[in-house]
Amino acid sequence: MASKPYNVGIIGYGAAAKVFHIPLIDVVPELNLYAIVQRNPTPENDASKVHPKIKIYRAAEELVKDDAVDMVVVTTTPAAHFELAMLALENGKHVLVEKPFVPTSDEAESLIALAEKHHRLLSVYQNRRWDQDFLAIQHLINSNTLGRLVEFESHFDRFKPSIAGSKPWKTRIELGGGAIYDLGTHLFDQIYVLFGLPQKITAFLGSQRADNPGKYDDACTVLMHYKDGMIATVKVAVVSPEISQLRFWVRGDKGSFKKYHEDCQEAHLTAGLKPGSPNFGIEPPSHHGILTTLTNGTLTANPHPTTQPTKSTTYKAIYSQFAHAMAGNGDVPVRATDAAAVIRLVEAAKRSSEEERTVLVE
């Protein structure tokens, strides 16, 4: 542990900062929430009232000039990620960027080069690597329980047929916007962790809502073709009228794993729980997946529990690993080069959809 906690400054004070970042920073002893940049507070949303003992800045330029700040976390809308990450790196700060990393792979490569130039750490908040169901699937694949995989499906489906209640930046066409950047990057990253880059991509981006005046893409279906013949499918939907939404369906020649319901850490954080709280990250048995295996020519199906959370297998691990990396102990939780690869996949998917063809992944 460092002789003193590293000071963290957060740019942005929306839901991402409040739910996914500040609660995790609070439970990592090597880190200290030092400052927040909130440009336009309101009586109902004022960081200074919730965090009266920390510094509040109105501009990112003020935050990065504060020599006491060691690490900057960018939690703004995606269109601003590149500019703000660049500003922080140029001022000698380590940087963690909320996903999606940046709108383009060229921007991603520029930030990677800038971080190397200034000898600063750069990482991206791809928290779904620490979903308990994903970790369970990773174990099933690594242990060859499912055999040779032929299909891997990953879903983020909702039943939100109306645009009402959606955040404004999620309902208009802008850089880094749309379903493929918002939720698709989570699923792309998980598939990249498991299988690396595919050989080809076939994608369909569009809108499922009737009331979508901005005509932004609120849904996507992406097929990733691998050299061994396996196909990984990513689906994001907003018109999916199901009681229980499909999350994963993985099929191999020795078995399959099918799971409904999302990982529960987001719901727990939203409810005010933190890692270390009783039952944090623990799914009820009703949410467990079904593992079907082939034994002596007979298929049997049984509930398969998700991975039980530990200190290193919840979203807290992102900040713990980043703190250790700042101390010179180990790598960042998510390499920026991985996040850049995910953005290249997004770009390939967009090109496939626009040109109505299967494209090679470069």
Helices and strands as residue ranges (DSSP letters): E 6-11, H 15-15, I 16-21, H 22-26, E 31-37, H 47-50, E 55-57, H 60-64, E 71-74, G 78-80, H 81-90, E 94-98, H 105-118, E 122-125, G 127-130, H 132-142, E 149-157, G 168-170, H 179-182, H 184-195, E 200-206, E 219-225, E 231-237, E 246-252, E 255-260, H 265-270, G 285-287, E 289-295, E 298-304, H 316-326, H 336-355, E 359-360
